[in-house]
Amino acid sequence: MVLNISVYDYDSTSNSDDFIGKTIIDLRTLDIEKTNFVKLELENGAGTVSLLLSITGIYDTAIFPENINYNKIFSPNYKQKVENRYGLINSFRNLEDVGWLRVKVLRAENLASADMNGKSDPFCCLQLNNDYVQTYTVYKTLNPEWGQIFEFEVKDIHSILEVTVFDEDKNKVYEFLGKIEIPLINIQNGKKKIYALKDKKLLNKTKGGIELQMDLVYNPV
């Protein structure tokens, strides 16, 4: 998994920008679910580029079987390390880090149509306190399948996970399709569940539902 990076000089007076240089980075060398600072040399001594890269929205290992960094998070040892981290013996190690949440966004079904073709271009956003992530967009469907996994550090076990589905628009004015809010203390570990989407105020149901699978580990002290 290689990310190709090209640098151009923007030219407002013509239809083409001037190419400066390019470089690549192997994403397997980066830590997942963290912000990585990288400084890369452009080819042919054209300079350097500094980036902050975050790899999030982890796919099933069947899609990336060669990626050791992704495979390790699905191993029993990884889950055991998380459980040990939040065991009673570490109760007062870090009072602002009380737990760990993994959310697998599986799919949505029977979504509302937002486009003239009778379809939507849905993507899903997840927010836990100030942490915000989103899936990729699945185009021209009312039944998207994502299969993406996200991990959050839990700072308050009484927090609420907010999940919102939008329709992507080419003008970047996204149309709301539905949302849900899930108190962390109500999560049933490992259970796949379809949640009925609601309106912005969570008062009435909207069309469709979203299927999630979650695991929560936290220190009860």
RARAKA-V797164 format. One record per run of one state. SS is the DSSP state (~ for helix, > for strand, _ for the rest). FROM is the first residue (numbers start at 1). LEN is the number of residues. Records with the same first field share a line. If there is no record, write none. Layout:
SS = FROM-LEN ; FROM-LEN
//
This chain:
_ = 1-1 ; 10-8 ; 30-2 ; 33-2 ; 42-1 ; 46-2 ; 56-2 ; 60-8 ; 73-3 ; 86-2 ; 91-8 ; 110-10 ; 129-2 ; 135-3 ; 142-3 ; 155-5 ; 168-7 ; 187-5 ; 199-6 ; 219-3
> = 2-8 ; 18-9 ; 32-1 ; 35-7 ; 48-8 ; 58-2 ; 99-11 ; 120-9 ; 131-4 ; 138-4 ; 145-10 ; 160-8 ; 175-9 ; 192-7 ; 205-14
~ = 27-3 ; 43-3 ; 68-5 ; 76-10 ; 88-3 ; 184-3
//
